[in-house]
């Protein structure tokens, strides 16, 4: 296994965490997902369990620990725009009826730090913590620096077939982009020109967030 950080045991522990991120895993499944030996996978999972980062479910499978909830909230609170964005995101959700998200850049990716799902049966689902590329999707392109000076960008089927989105930058007075606010949904409702339908609302949500952090 190649070391990402130069600290092999830490890298392996993160691989174990990643292996149970999507769903619980028995020890055999943990070995299969990580490629680690049975002894190493068990040792690291038990050590993570001792620190509250991993726990066992009712079937004895390893899954994410409850301590991560608190750590996740603390990490999100450290992002100044996160708490300030909540009222505007709720407003945007109410105005459009579609799913809305708040993204921040993390290296070469974007991370969803807040998400409100549409109540409609057919909807876009983006869980908090999801990492996505900067190269596809309106929010990714905004965080990559595209569309400077424009109130919003739209994308149609870029990241996922059948899904369209409109995003607007949230910037400082100096023009530095802090985050991107986005509305997304199935093309059946958003149409192939979602900007005409939601652009003004998304830009207004971004403006409200900017005002709340100044």
C-alpha angles and dihedrals in degrees: 000000000000114000115238098187101025090248103100099193091051092050091050091049090053089050088055091050091049091051092061096038096095099036141344118281136206116223090262091051090047091055091048094049097044103035089225123134116266092248094049095045091050094046093051095043091052091047091051088048090056089056094048094247093111129031138176123251124218090279093052094252121142116251139159115300126241093240087074089068092064093041091050093052092048091050092049093047089055088064101084095207094053101076092036091056099058099087092046092048090051089050092049091049090051093048097048105027088219133110115280130198142185117216133189128189120253111182109297094348141059124236127207107230098173132021137177115190124217114250090225118108092238106053146134114265118200113166121215108264095031113146118214136173125268090220099070133044129037095267092049093051092049092052089047089059101260122139098027110184094016120115094224146353128216133206130192119198093336102127098018130015113251095019128106130186143185121205137182130199123247106211142175123246086265092056099253110147112234100175145337127243115209143185118200139175147141116308089236087075105022092046122210089289102055092158091067089054103039108012097098092047094049092047090050091051090052091049091052091051092048091052092051094056097047 
